[in-house]
């Protein structure tokens, strides 16, 4: 089925997620570039179903050519969509690039293990902030907010919440604008790899609700629940 919103034509996949011409165009550019520059490294891309069957052999790229397509087609999206390229080695996200084109915001990890950003022509380092004494600010999905997220926020008495789509949630933590991002709804590995790598390089972390490190190369490239934090946050005991 194909629908149009604010002049954007979208078709819907079997899981009811939308795809636009922008997804397809970005997919073609990114996979061609990565295959040319790194022909020995597999590229797993959301919009290339064939790539989901590739053997990774320890290292691979994860591409989401348009993360937050639902936000992209919304009239009031506020630019809450991104382009994600993550690099996974030995089941961990170790490198990433995220572009928020409508916000003129580019973030990436560098060879020195730090996270950098370019916005309005200025380059600076991304660093998490200490949790303010006044309390933490959470960031949550606008399109995929669920009851378990609301329960987590209530349990930990978090009253300040920023709503954002796509990998902007990771960038807000990495840039020191928020402190915690609980996610209990479904995500795929290409949704998180670039954001996790950037957050980690900025001093943050991502783990499962039982406290285990978040790992990649899972069956079907599907993530379970996770909690992303700005550093070690002892004020947030994990939910079983």
C-alpha positions in Angstrom: 0.0 0.0 0.0 1.2 3.5 -0.8 0.1 6.7 0.9 1.1 10.3 0.7 1.7 12.8 3.6 2.8 16.4 3.0 3.7 15.4 -0.5 5.9 12.5 0.5 4.9 9.1 -1.0 5.5 6.1 1.3 4.9 2.4 0.9 4.5 0.0 3.8 6.4 -3.2 4.4 5.0 -6.4 5.9 5.7 -5.1 9.5 3.7 -1.9 8.7 6.8 0.3 8.7 7.0 2.9 6.0 9.6 3.3 3.2 10.1 6.3 1.0 12.1 7.2 -2.0 14.5 8.9 0.3 15.2 5.5 2.1 15.9 3.9 -1.2 18.1 6.7 -2.5 20.2 6.9 0.7 20.5 3.1 0.7 21.9 3.1 -2.8 24.5 5.8 -2.1 25.7 4.5 1.3 26.0 0.8 0.4 27.8 1.6 -2.9 30.3 3.8 -1.0 30.9 1.3 1.7 31.3 -1.6 -0.7 33.8 0.5 -2.7 35.9 1.7 0.2 35.7 -1.5 2.3 35.0 -4.4 -0.1 36.0 -7.0 2.4 33.5 -5.9 5.1 29.9 -6.9 4.8 27.2 -4.2 4.8 23.9 -5.1 6.5 21.3 -2.5 5.5 17.7 -2.2 6.7 16.3 -1.7 3.2 18.3 -4.5 1.6 16.7 -7.8 2.6 19.3 -9.8 0.8 22.1 -8.3 3.0 20.3 -9.7 6.1 21.5 -13.2 5.0 25.2 -12.2 4.8 27.8 -13.9 7.0 29.5 -11.2 9.1 32.7 -13.0 10.3 33.2 -10.7 13.2 33.1 -7.3 11.6 30.4 -5.6 9.6 28.6 -2.3 8.9 25.0 -1.7 9.9 23.2 0.9 7.8 19.9 2.6 8.4 19.5 4.9 5.4 16.7 6.8 7.0 16.1 6.2 10.7 12.8 7.7 11.8 10.9 7.4 8.5 7.6 7.9 10.4 9.0 11.2 11.6 10.2 12.1 8.2 6.7 11.9 6.7 5.0 13.7 9.6 4.2 17.4 9.0 5.4 18.2 12.4 8.6 16.0 12.5 10.9 18.9 13.6 13.7 17.2 11.6 13.7 14.1 13.9 15.1 11.7 11.4 18.7 10.6 10.8 21.0 8.7 8.5 23.0 6.0 10.5 26.1 4.0 9.7 27.5 1.8 12.5 30.5 -0.5 12.6 30.4 -3.7 14.7 33.4 -5.7 15.7 33.3 -8.8 17.8 29.6 -8.3 18.7 30.2 -4.7 20.0 29.3 -1.3 18.3 32.7 0.4 18.0 32.2 3.1 15.4 29.5 5.2 14.0 28.3 8.2 12.0 24.9 9.9 12.3 23.7 12.7 10.2 20.5 14.7 11.1 20.2 16.5 7.8 17.2 18.7 8.7 19.2 20.0 11.7 22.5 20.4 10.0 24.0 18.1 12.7 26.7 15.5 12.0 28.2 13.3 14.7 30.9 10.6 14.5 33.5 8.6 16.3 37.1 9.1 15.4 40.3 7.0 15.5 41.2 8.4 18.9 38.1 6.9 20.5 36.3 10.2 21.0 32.9 11.5 19.7 32.8 14.6 17.5 30.1 16.8 16.2 29.7 19.4 13.5 26.9 21.9 13.7 26.5 25.2 12.0 30.0 24.8 10.6 31.6 24.3 14.1 33.4 21.1 15.1 33.5 20.2 18.8 33.8 17.1 21.0 30.7 15.4 22.3 30.7 14.6 26.0 28.0 13.4 28.4 27.1 15.4 31.5 26.9 14.4 35.1 23.3 13.8 36.2 22.1 17.2 37.5 21.3 17.4 41.2 17.8 18.5 40.3 17.2 15.1 38.7 17.7 13.3 35.5 16.1 14.1 32.1 15.0 11.1 30.1 14.6 10.9 26.4 11.9 8.6 24.9 10.5 7.7 21.5 7.8 9.8 20.1 6.4 7.2 17.8 7.0 4.1 19.9 6.4 5.1 23.5 5.0 2.1 25.5 3.6 1.3 29.0 6.9 -0.3 30.2 8.8 2.9 29.5 6.2 4.9 31.3 6.5 2.5 34.3 10.3 2.9 34.3 10.1 6.7 34.4 7.5 6.6 37.1 9.4 4.1 39.2 12.6 6.2 39.1 10.7 9.5 39.6 11.8 11.0 36.3 9.5 13.8 35.5 11.5 15.6 32.8 11.2 13.8 29.5 12.3 14.9 26.0 10.4 13.3 23.1 12.5 12.6 20.0 12.5 10.3 17.1 15.3 8.2 15.5 18.9 8.1 16.7 18.5 11.7 17.9 17.8 10.1 21.3 21.4 8.8 21.5 22.8 12.1 20.3 20.9 14.0 23.0 22.6 11.9 25.7 26.0 12.2 24.0 25.7 15.9 23.8 24.8 16.4 27.5 21.1 17.4 26.9 19.6 14.3 28.6 20.7 11.5 30.9 18.9 8.3 30.2 17.0 6.5 27.4 15.1 3.4 28.4 13.8 1.4 25.5 11.6 -1.7 26.0 9.9 -1.8 22.6 11.4 -3.5 19.6 14.3 -2.1 17.7 16.8 -3.5 15.1 20.5 -3.5 15.3 20.8 -0.9 12.5 18.6 1.4 14.7 21.2 1.4 17.5 24.7 0.6 16.4 25.8 4.1 15.3 24.1 5.8 18.2 25.6 3.3 20.8 29.1 3.8 19.4 28.8 7.6 19.6 27.3 7.5 23.0 30.1 5.2 24.3 32.8 7.4 22.8 31.2 10.4 24.6 31.4 8.6 27.9 28.0 6.8 28.1 26.9 3.2 28.0 24.2 0.9 26.8 23.2 -2.3 28.6 20.3 -4.8 28.9 17.8 -4.5 31.7 19.6 -7.3 33.6 22.9 -5.3 33.5 24.6 -7.2 30.7 26.5 -5.5 28.0 24.5 -4.9 24.8 25.8 -7.2 22.0 25.3 -7.5 18.3 25.0 -10.3 15.7 21.8 -11.5 17.3 19.3 -13.7 15.4 17.4 -11.6 12.8 19.4 -8.5 13.8 16.7 -7.9 16.5 17.5 -6.1 19.7 15.9 -6.8 23.0 15.1 -4.1 25.7 18.0 -1.8 26.6 18.8 1.2 28.8 21.2 3.9 27.5 22.8 6.1 30.1 25.1 9.0 30.4 27.9 7.2 32.2 27.6 5.0 35.2 24.3 6.0 36.9 23.9 4.3 40.3 20.5 6.1 40.8 18.9 3.8 38.2 18.6 0.3 39.6 17.7 -2.0 36.7 14.3 -3.6 36.2 14.1 -7.4 36.2 
